Amino acid sequence: MKFGQVSNPADVEFQLPVEPLANRARLDRYELGSGEGRPAVYLGATGWSMKEWVGKWYPKGAKPADYLGYYGEQFNTIELNTTHYRIPNDDTVAKWYATVPADFRFCPKLPKTISHVNDLGAGGEQLPRFIAALDGLKEKLGCAFIQLPPYFGKDRLPVVERFLDRWPRLLPLALEVRHASWFDDPYATEALMDALAARGVAAVISDVAGRRDVLHGYVTAPRTMVRFVGNGLIDSDYTRLADWAEKLRQWNLPESFIFPHEPENVLAPEASAWLADHLATLDFARTRGPAPRSDGPEQMSLF
Protein backbone atom coordinates (compact mmCIF):
# COMPACT_ATOMS: atom_id res chain seq x y z
CA MET A 1 0.00 0.00 0.00
CA LYS A 2 1.93 3.06 -1.26
CA PHE A 3 -0.86 5.56 -0.65
CA GLY A 4 0.25 8.13 1.93
CA GLN A 5 3.74 6.76 2.45
CA VAL A 6 6.50 9.15 3.54
CA SER A 7 10.28 8.91 3.48
CA ASN A 8 10.71 9.30 7.24
CA PRO A 9 7.67 8.18 9.26
CA ALA A 10 9.57 8.78 12.50
CA ASP A 11 9.01 12.52 11.92
CA VAL A 12 5.21 12.14 11.86
CA GLU A 13 3.17 12.98 14.95
CA PHE A 14 0.85 9.99 15.17
CA GLN A 15 -2.31 10.35 17.18
CA LEU A 16 -5.96 9.52 16.69
CA PRO A 17 -8.28 12.44 15.90
CA VAL A 18 -10.67 14.08 18.30
CA GLU A 19 -13.92 12.12 18.37
CA PRO A 20 -16.35 13.62 15.86
CA LEU A 21 -19.44 15.09 17.52
CA ALA A 22 -21.73 13.04 15.30
CA ASN A 23 -20.34 9.79 16.70
CA ARG A 24 -22.04 10.06 20.06
CA ALA A 25 -25.59 9.77 18.78
CA ARG A 26 -24.64 7.04 16.32
CA LEU A 27 -22.74 5.02 18.88
CA ASP A 28 -25.76 5.12 21.14
CA ARG A 29 -27.55 3.17 18.40
CA TYR A 30 -24.75 0.88 17.31
CA GLU A 31 -22.73 -0.16 20.34
CA LEU A 32 -23.48 -3.37 22.19
CA GLY A 33 -25.53 -3.07 25.33
CA SER A 34 -25.14 -5.08 28.51
CA GLY A 35 -26.05 -8.72 28.09
CA GLU A 36 -25.54 -8.66 24.30
CA GLY A 37 -22.26 -10.54 24.35
CA ARG A 38 -18.82 -9.38 23.34
CA PRO A 39 -17.88 -7.45 20.22
CA ALA A 40 -15.94 -9.24 17.48
CA VAL A 41 -12.63 -7.84 16.26
CA TYR A 42 -11.39 -9.33 13.00
CA LEU A 43 -7.68 -9.09 12.15
CA GLY A 44 -6.30 -9.77 8.70
CA ALA A 45 -3.80 -9.06 5.96
CA THR A 46 -4.23 -8.23 2.28
CA GLY A 47 -3.54 -11.65 0.80
CA TRP A 48 -2.52 -15.20 1.58
CA SER A 49 0.02 -15.89 -1.20
CA MET A 50 3.12 -15.00 0.79
CA LYS A 51 6.00 -17.44 0.38
CA GLU A 52 7.91 -15.41 3.00
CA TRP A 53 5.50 -16.78 5.63
CA VAL A 54 6.40 -20.41 4.91
CA GLY A 55 8.32 -21.93 7.81
CA LYS A 56 7.27 -19.12 10.15
CA TRP A 57 3.51 -18.69 9.91
CA TYR A 58 2.82 -21.50 7.43
CA PRO A 59 4.32 -24.98 7.81
CA LYS A 60 7.71 -25.77 6.31
CA GLY A 61 7.24 -26.97 2.77
CA ALA A 62 3.72 -25.54 2.46
CA LYS A 63 2.44 -25.51 -1.12
CA PRO A 64 0.78 -22.41 -2.62
CA ALA A 65 -2.44 -24.35 -3.19
CA ASP A 66 -2.70 -24.79 0.59
CA TYR A 67 -1.85 -21.23 1.62
CA LEU A 68 -5.46 -20.10 2.14
CA GLY A 69 -6.13 -22.91 4.59
CA TYR A 70 -3.03 -22.01 6.61
CA TYR A 71 -3.93 -18.32 6.37
CA GLY A 72 -7.36 -19.09 7.83
CA GLU A 73 -5.71 -20.82 10.77
CA GLN A 74 -3.70 -17.69 11.52
CA PHE A 75 -6.13 -14.85 10.71
CA ASN A 76 -9.90 -14.52 10.98
CA THR A 77 -10.44 -12.11 8.07
CA ILE A 78 -8.83 -10.90 4.86
CA GLU A 79 -8.85 -7.73 2.81
CA LEU A 80 -9.67 -9.62 -0.36
CA ASN A 81 -8.05 -7.58 -3.12
CA THR A 82 -8.25 -10.25 -5.82
CA THR A 83 -11.92 -9.36 -6.38
CA HIS A 84 -10.84 -5.85 -7.37
CA TYR A 85 -9.40 -7.28 -10.58
CA ARG A 86 -11.93 -9.96 -11.48
CA ILE A 87 -15.28 -11.24 -10.29
CA PRO A 88 -14.74 -14.81 -9.06
CA ASN A 89 -16.80 -17.67 -10.44
CA ASP A 90 -19.03 -19.84 -8.28
CA ASP A 91 -16.50 -22.68 -7.99
CA THR A 92 -13.79 -20.34 -6.75
CA VAL A 93 -16.06 -18.78 -4.13
CA ALA A 94 -17.23 -22.21 -2.97
CA LYS A 95 -13.60 -23.30 -2.55
CA TRP A 96 -12.77 -20.17 -0.55
CA TYR A 97 -15.78 -20.78 1.68
CA ALA A 98 -14.92 -24.42 2.33
CA THR A 99 -11.23 -23.78 3.05
CA VAL A 100 -11.47 -21.42 6.03
CA PRO A 101 -12.81 -21.95 9.58
CA ALA A 102 -16.33 -21.11 10.69
CA ASP A 103 -15.29 -17.87 12.42
CA PHE A 104 -13.51 -16.49 9.34
CA ARG A 105 -14.91 -13.49 7.45
CA PHE A 106 -14.04 -12.35 3.92
CA CYS A 107 -13.93 -8.62 3.12
CA PRO A 108 -13.95 -8.48 -0.68
CA LYS A 109 -12.98 -5.30 -2.52
CA LEU A 110 -15.40 -4.22 -5.22
CA PRO A 111 -14.15 -4.65 -8.79
CA LYS A 112 -12.50 -1.67 -10.43
CA THR A 113 -15.04 -2.10 -13.24
CA ILE A 114 -17.45 -0.62 -10.68
CA SER A 115 -15.34 1.60 -8.42
CA HIS A 116 -13.24 3.20 -11.15
CA VAL A 117 -15.91 4.17 -13.68
CA ASN A 118 -17.57 7.56 -13.65
CA ASP A 119 -21.04 6.37 -12.69
CA LEU A 120 -19.88 3.59 -10.31
CA GLY A 121 -21.48 1.00 -12.53
CA ALA A 122 -24.96 2.49 -12.67
CA GLY A 123 -27.13 0.52 -15.04
CA GLY A 124 -24.45 -2.02 -15.91
CA GLU A 125 -24.20 -5.72 -15.12
CA GLN A 126 -21.02 -5.66 -13.07
CA LEU A 127 -22.67 -4.81 -9.75
CA PRO A 128 -25.40 -7.50 -9.97
CA ARG A 129 -22.75 -10.05 -11.01
CA PHE A 130 -20.53 -9.16 -8.08
CA ILE A 131 -23.39 -9.28 -5.59
CA ALA A 132 -24.41 -12.68 -6.95
CA ALA A 133 -20.85 -13.94 -6.46
CA LEU A 134 -20.93 -12.83 -2.81
CA ASP A 135 -23.88 -15.12 -2.15
CA GLY A 136 -21.50 -18.07 -2.13
CA LEU A 137 -19.66 -16.70 0.91
CA LYS A 138 -22.85 -17.05 2.98
CA GLU A 139 -22.24 -16.25 6.66
CA LYS A 140 -18.49 -15.91 6.00
CA LEU A 141 -19.03 -12.59 4.21
CA GLY A 142 -17.68 -9.97 6.57
CA CYS A 143 -17.92 -6.54 4.97
CA ALA A 144 -17.42 -5.76 1.29
CA PHE A 145 -15.72 -2.43 0.59
CA ILE A 146 -15.44 -0.01 -2.28
CA GLN A 147 -12.33 2.14 -2.64
CA LEU A 148 -13.04 5.21 -4.75
CA PRO A 149 -10.18 6.45 -6.95
CA PRO A 150 -8.06 9.41 -5.78
CA TYR A 151 -9.58 11.75 -8.40
CA PHE A 152 -13.16 11.13 -7.17
CA GLY A 153 -13.94 14.37 -5.32
CA LYS A 154 -16.73 15.79 -3.18
CA ASP A 155 -18.64 17.04 -6.22
CA ARG A 156 -19.46 13.39 -6.94
CA LEU A 157 -21.55 12.86 -3.79
CA PRO A 158 -24.80 12.42 -5.82
CA VAL A 159 -23.08 9.61 -7.76
CA VAL A 160 -22.05 7.98 -4.48
CA GLU A 161 -25.59 8.23 -3.15
CA ARG A 162 -27.06 6.65 -6.28
CA PHE A 163 -24.58 3.80 -5.99
CA LEU A 164 -25.38 3.26 -2.31
CA ASP A 165 -29.09 3.15 -3.10
CA ARG A 166 -28.42 0.27 -5.50
CA TRP A 167 -26.47 -1.72 -2.91
CA PRO A 168 -28.59 -4.33 -1.01
CA ARG A 169 -29.12 -3.11 2.55
CA LEU A 170 -28.66 -6.61 3.98
CA LEU A 171 -25.07 -6.89 2.67
CA PRO A 172 -22.50 -5.11 4.87
CA LEU A 173 -20.55 -2.48 2.95
CA ALA A 174 -17.79 0.03 3.70
CA LEU A 175 -16.72 2.94 1.50
CA GLU A 176 -13.32 4.63 1.27
CA VAL A 177 -12.64 8.05 -0.24
CA ARG A 178 -9.19 9.53 -0.84
CA HIS A 179 -9.63 12.86 -2.64
CA ALA A 180 -8.64 15.64 -0.22
CA SER A 181 -11.81 17.65 -0.96
CA TRP A 182 -13.89 15.25 1.15
CA PHE A 183 -11.88 16.32 4.21
CA ASP A 184 -10.83 19.89 3.39
CA ASP A 185 -14.44 21.04 3.67
CA PRO A 186 -16.20 20.07 6.95
CA TYR A 187 -19.59 20.34 5.25
CA ALA A 188 -18.50 17.85 2.59
CA THR A 189 -17.24 15.49 5.28
CA GLU A 190 -20.50 15.63 7.20
CA ALA A 191 -22.59 15.26 4.04
CA LEU A 192 -20.71 12.10 3.11
CA MET A 193 -20.91 10.65 6.60
CA ASP A 194 -24.62 11.43 6.84
CA ALA A 195 -25.21 9.69 3.50
CA LEU A 196 -23.34 6.61 4.72
CA ALA A 197 -25.05 6.55 8.11
CA ALA A 198 -28.50 6.87 6.53
CA ARG A 199 -27.82 3.64 4.66
CA GLY A 200 -25.87 1.75 7.33
CA VAL A 201 -22.63 1.84 5.33
CA ALA A 202 -19.32 2.04 7.20
CA ALA A 203 -16.76 4.74 6.46
CA VAL A 204 -13.34 3.14 5.90
CA ILE A 205 -10.72 4.72 8.14
CA SER A 206 -7.13 4.78 6.84
CA ASP A 207 -4.30 5.36 9.30
CA VAL A 208 -1.30 6.21 7.14
CA ALA A 209 1.66 8.50 7.77
CA GLY A 210 1.37 10.88 4.84
CA ARG A 211 -2.40 11.49 4.77
CA ARG A 212 -3.63 12.22 8.27
CA ASP A 213 -6.87 13.67 6.86
CA VAL A 214 -8.18 10.23 5.90
CA LEU A 215 -7.89 9.25 9.58
CA HIS A 216 -11.30 10.82 10.07
CA GLY A 217 -12.61 8.80 13.02
CA TYR A 218 -16.28 8.67 11.95
CA VAL A 219 -18.55 5.75 12.84
CA THR A 220 -21.49 5.42 10.42
CA ALA A 221 -22.59 1.79 10.84
CA PRO A 222 -22.67 -1.01 13.44
CA ARG A 223 -19.17 -1.90 12.26
CA THR A 224 -15.95 -0.16 11.29
CA MET A 225 -13.13 -0.98 8.90
CA VAL A 226 -9.65 0.30 9.68
CA ARG A 227 -6.82 0.06 7.17
CA PHE A 228 -3.70 0.53 9.28
CA VAL A 229 -0.43 1.22 7.45
CA GLY A 230 2.63 0.48 9.54
CA ASN A 231 6.23 1.37 8.83
CA GLY A 232 8.23 -1.81 9.31
CA LEU A 233 7.38 -2.35 12.98
CA ILE A 234 9.06 0.80 14.26
CA ASP A 235 8.08 1.89 17.78
CA SER A 236 5.19 4.06 16.61
CA ASP A 237 3.55 1.06 14.93
CA TYR A 238 3.00 -0.52 18.33
CA THR A 239 1.79 2.64 20.07
CA ARG A 240 -0.63 3.30 17.20
CA LEU A 241 -1.97 -0.25 17.33
CA ALA A 242 -2.44 0.10 21.09
CA ASP A 243 -4.36 3.33 20.52
CA TRP A 244 -6.61 1.54 18.05
CA ALA A 245 -7.27 -1.28 20.48
CA GLU A 246 -8.41 1.24 23.07
CA LYS A 247 -10.55 3.09 20.52
CA LEU A 248 -12.30 -0.13 19.49
CA ARG A 249 -12.93 -0.87 23.17
CA GLN A 250 -14.49 2.57 23.62
CA TRP A 251 -16.68 2.26 20.53
CA ASN A 252 -17.86 -1.23 21.54
CA LEU A 253 -19.26 -1.91 18.07
CA PRO A 254 -20.63 -5.37 17.26
CA GLU A 255 -17.96 -5.84 14.56
CA SER A 256 -14.62 -4.24 13.79
CA PHE A 257 -12.32 -5.16 10.91
CA ILE A 258 -8.72 -4.00 11.14
CA PHE A 259 -6.06 -4.73 8.55
CA PRO A 260 -2.46 -4.02 9.63
CA HIS A 261 -0.50 -3.32 6.45
CA GLU A 262 3.28 -3.50 6.62
CA PRO A 263 5.80 -2.98 3.78
CA GLU A 264 5.23 -5.63 1.09
CA ASN A 265 2.85 -7.42 3.50
CA VAL A 266 5.76 -9.45 4.91
CA LEU A 267 5.45 -8.24 8.52
CA ALA A 268 1.65 -8.12 8.62
CA PRO A 269 1.46 -11.31 10.77
CA GLU A 270 3.83 -9.82 13.36
CA ALA A 271 1.73 -6.66 13.61
CA SER A 272 -1.51 -8.63 13.81
CA ALA A 273 -0.11 -11.03 16.40
CA TRP A 274 0.98 -8.13 18.60
CA LEU A 275 -2.42 -6.50 18.28
CA ALA A 276 -4.25 -9.76 19.06
CA ASP A 277 -2.15 -10.20 22.21
CA HIS A 278 -2.82 -6.61 23.24
CA LEU A 279 -6.55 -7.00 22.69
CA ALA A 280 -6.44 -10.09 24.89
CA THR A 281 -5.00 -8.00 27.74
CA LEU A 282 -7.88 -5.52 27.38
CA ASP A 283 -10.28 -8.49 27.54
CA PHE A 284 -13.33 -6.92 25.90
CA ALA A 285 -13.68 -8.63 22.51
CA ARG A 286 -13.73 -11.95 20.71
CA THR A 287 -10.73 -12.12 18.40
CA ARG A 288 -7.78 -14.22 17.36
CA GLY A 289 -4.52 -13.54 15.61
CA PRO A 290 -1.44 -15.27 14.25
CA ALA A 291 0.98 -17.32 16.31
CA PRO A 292 4.45 -18.41 15.11
CA ARG A 293 4.45 -22.11 14.32
CA SER A 294 6.26 -24.43 16.69
CA ASP A 295 7.76 -26.23 13.69
CA GLY A 296 9.45 -23.01 12.53
CA PRO A 297 13.15 -22.29 12.97
CA GLU A 298 12.58 -20.72 16.37
CA GLN A 299 9.88 -18.90 18.27
CA MET A 300 9.83 -15.22 17.45
CA SER A 301 9.64 -12.37 19.92
CA LEU A 302 6.72 -10.08 19.17
CA PHE A 303 8.00 -7.28 21.39
N, C-alpha and C positions, 0 to 999 in steps of 0.2 A: 504494500500500500504506500505509494509515493506521495499521495495527496497530503499537503501540509507538512512535509518533512523539512527540517532545517539542518544546517551544517553543524551547529553546536547546540544540541538540546539542553546542555547543562546551563546555558545562559537564560533559559526560559523560566519565568515564574509560574509554576504549575499550581493552580488551585481551582476548586470547583466554583461555579458562579453562585451569586446570591440567589436564593430560591425565588423563582418568579411568583408574583402575587397570585396569578391565576391558579397555581398548583394547589393552594389550600382547599378551595372548593371542590376541585376535581379529585383530590386525594380522599376527601371525605366520602366520595362515591366509590372510589376504586379500591382503597386499601382493605385488607382483610380485617374483619372484626374478631372479637374474642370468640373462641369456640369454633372458628372456621378453619382450623388447621394451620399449617405453616406455609409460608410462601415458597415457591420453587425458583431457584436460581440455576440457570443453565449456562454452562461454560463450554466454549468451543473455539476451534480454529477455523481457517478458511479453506481447508482441504485435507484429504487423507493421504494423498500420494507423495509422501515424503520419505525418500529412501534414507535420509539422514536420521530418521527416528528408529530405523532397524537396529536391534541390539541394545537399544536404550529404552524406548517406549513400546516398540514392537519386538516380537521375539527375534533372536538371531536366525538368519536365513529366511525371514518372512518373504513371501512372494507378493508382488503387486496386486494380484487378484484377490488376496486376502487382507489387504490393508484396511478396507472399510470395517471389516469385522473387528480388527484389533483397535482401530480408531474408536469404534463404539464402546469398547471395553474401557477406554481411557477417558473419553469425553461423553457428555450427554446431549450435545447439540453440535451443529455445524453451520457456518455461514456458507451456504451451498452456491458457489459462484459458477459452477458448470452450467446451471440453468440460464445464466445470463447470455450464453453463447448458442444454446440450442434447447429446444423443448424436448425433454426425454420421452421416449415411447413407453408404452404400458409395461413391457417386460423389464425395462431398466428400472422403473419406479418400483415394481413388485420385488425386484431383487434387492434394491436399497432397503425397502421396508422389512424384508425377511432377514436381513443381515445384521441389524442392530438390535440392542435390547429394548425391552418394553418401555423403559423410562426415557428413551432417546427421542429428541425432537429435531426435525429438519427445518432449517430456515432458508428456503430457496429464494434466490435473487431473480427478479422478473427479467425476462429476456430483453436484450437491447432493441429488439424489433418492436418493443412496446415503449420502453423507457426513453429511448433516444430518437424517437420520431416526434415531429412537431405537435401532433394531436394526441400523443400517448396512446396510439392504437385505436382511436375512436372509430367505430364502424367496421374495423377489420376483424379478421379471424384469429389473430394471434392471441388476444386475451382469452376468448373462450377456449381455445386449444390448451393454453397454459393452465387455466383453472381446471379443465377436465383432467389434465395430467396430475394435478395435485390430489385429486380424489384417491389415487392409489396409495398415498401416504397415510390416509385414514387418521387415526388418533396420534400418529407420529409426526403430523404437521405441526410445527411450532408456530412460527410467524413468518410469512412471506414478506419480502421487502423490495421496494422499488427505489433505486438510486437515480435521481434526476441528474442530467449532465450539468457540468459547471457553467454552461452558458444559459441555463434555464432560469430566468430571473423572476422577480416578484410580479412583473406585468403579466405573467402566465398563470396567475392564481385561478382565473376562470377555467382554464384548461385542466388544471389539477382537480378542481372541484367536479368537473364533468367526468374525469377519470374515476375519481373516488365514488361517484354515484353509480358507476357501472360495476364496481367491485362488490361481490357478494358479502353482505354484512356478517354472515356466519364464519367467514374465513379471516383469521387474524392477519393484519397487514400493518407494516411500518413503512414510513416514507422518509427519505433523506434528501435534503436540498443542500447545495454547495455554493450557489451564486451569492456573493456578498450582499446583494440588495435585500435579501430576505432578512438580514440581521442588521444592516445599516439603519433601517427605518423601523422603529419600534411598532408603528402601526401595521407595517407589512408582516412583522413577526407575529403579532397578536392575531391578525387576520388569518394567517396560515394555521396557527395553533387552534384557533376557534373552529376552522373548517375541519381539521383533523379530529378534534374532540367531538364535534357534532356527529361524526360518523364512526367513532370508536377506533380510529386509526392512530397507531403510536407514531411519535416523532423520533426518528433515529437521532441519537446523540453521538457525535464523534469527538473523542478526546485526543487531539493531535497537536504536536508542538507548534506548528506554524500557522494554525488557523483556530485561534481561541474563540472566535465568534461562533463556530459551529458547535461549541460546547454550551448549548443554550439552556439546558436544565429543565425543559418543559416536560410535563407528564400529560398526555392527552388520551390515554387508554388504560385499561386494567393491566397493562404490561408495558415494559420499556425495552428498548434495544440499544445497547451501548457498544460502539465500535472503538475500542481502546487501542491506541497506537503507541507501543513502547519503543524504547531506544536502545535495545541490546542489553536489557536488564541492568541499567545503571540505577543508582540509588533512588532517583525520583520515580522510576517505574514502580517500585514497591510502595513508596508513600502514596502515589496516585491510586494504586490498586486498593490500598487500605482505605483511602478516602471514599472510593466507590463502594466498598463493602459497607461502610457506615451509612452512606447515602441510601443504598438499597434497603438497609435495615430501617432507616427512618421512613422511607416511602412505603414499605410493607405491602408492595403490590402482589397480587396473586402469582404473577410470572415476571421474571426478568431474564433477558438474554444478554450476555456480555461476551464479547469476542476479543481476547487479548492478541493483537497483532504484534509481532516482533519482526525484525529485518529478515526477509526471505522466508518467514514462517518457521524457521528452524527452532527458535527458542520459545515458540508459543506454548508448548507443553510445560516448560519450566514456569512461565508466568501464570498459567492456569493452575498448575499444581500449588504454587504459593498462594494464589487467591483462594483456592478451595480450602487449604489449611487455615487460612485466616478467617474465612467464613465459618469454619467449624468452631473456632475459638469464640466467635460472636454468638453462635448457637441460636440462630433465629430462623434458619431456612433449611429446606431440603435441597441438597446439591451433592455433586461428586465431581472429582477432578482427577487428572492423571497421577499415576504413581510409577516411579522407575521400576522396571522389571527386575526381579531377583536373579534372572538368568543373564542380566547384562554384565558388562565388564566390572562394574562396581557400583554401589549405591551412590547416588549423587546428593550433594548438599543443596538444598533449595534456598539457603540463606547466606 
